[in-house]
Amino acid sequence: MLITEEAVSRLLAPIECALNMLAHLLDIVRIYGNHLKAIASMIRHRLYRILLLLPHTAYTKRKFLVA
C-alpha cells in the first residue's frame, strides 16, 4: 500500500468537508449563475478521483455526515 493509515485518517476530514460542499454546489450555481457550472464539475471530478485513489476501507469504515 502506498498510503499509510495515518495519511488516510488526515485526509478524511477535508474529504468530508468537500462532500458537504458538493451537496450544496447545485444551490450555489443556481444562486450565483451558470458560469460556475464548469468549476463545480471540476470540483466534483477531482473529489471523485481522490476517492478512487483511496482504499475503499478508508471511507467505508467512517460514517460521513453530509448536510
C-alpha positions as CSV (number, residue, x, y, z in Angstrom):
1,M,0.0,0.0,0.0
2,L,1.4,3.4,-1.0
3,I,-0.5,5.4,1.5
4,T,-0.3,4.9,5.3
5,E,-3.3,4.7,7.7
6,E,-2.3,7.9,9.3
7,A,-2.3,9.8,6.0
8,V,-5.7,8.4,5.2
9,S,-7.1,9.5,8.5
10,R,-5.7,13.0,8.0
11,L,-7.4,13.2,4.6
12,L,-10.8,12.1,5.8
13,A,-11.8,15.4,7.5
14,P,-11.1,17.6,4.4
15,I,-12.8,15.0,2.2
16,E,-15.9,15.2,4.5
17,C,-15.9,19.0,4.1
18,A,-15.6,18.6,0.3
19,L,-18.6,16.2,0.3
20,N,-20.6,18.7,2.3
21,M,-19.6,21.4,-0.2
22,L,-20.5,19.1,-3.1
23,A,-24.0,18.7,-1.6
24,H,-24.5,22.5,-1.8
25,L,-22.9,23.1,-5.2
26,L,-26.2,23.0,-7.1
27,D,-27.7,25.7,-4.9
28,I,-24.5,27.8,-5.3
29,V,-24.7,27.5,-9.1
30,R,-28.4,28.4,-9.0
31,I,-27.8,31.5,-6.9
32,Y,-24.6,32.9,-8.4
33,G,-25.0,31.9,-12.0
34,N,-24.3,29.2,-14.6
35,H,-20.8,30.4,-15.2
36,L,-19.9,28.3,-12.1
37,K,-21.0,25.1,-13.7
38,A,-17.6,24.3,-15.1
39,I,-15.9,25.0,-11.7
40,A,-18.5,22.8,-9.9
41,S,-17.9,20.0,-12.4
42,M,-14.1,20.2,-11.9
43,I,-14.5,20.1,-8.1
44,R,-16.8,17.1,-8.4
45,H,-14.3,15.3,-10.8
46,R,-11.3,15.9,-8.5
47,L,-13.1,14.7,-5.4
48,Y,-14.2,11.5,-7.2
49,R,-10.6,10.9,-8.4
50,I,-9.3,11.3,-4.8
51,L,-11.9,8.8,-3.6
52,L,-10.9,6.4,-6.3
53,L,-7.2,6.6,-5.2
54,L,-8.0,5.9,-1.5
55,P,-8.6,2.3,-0.4
56,H,-12.3,1.6,-0.1
57,T,-12.0,0.6,3.5
58,A,-10.8,4.2,4.3
59,Y,-14.2,5.8,3.8
60,T,-16.5,2.8,4.3
61,K,-15.4,2.4,8.0
62,R,-16.3,6.0,8.8
63,K,-19.8,7.5,8.5
64,F,-19.7,10.8,6.7
65,L,-22.2,13.4,7.7
66,V,-23.4,15.2,4.6
67,A,-25.8,18.0,5.4
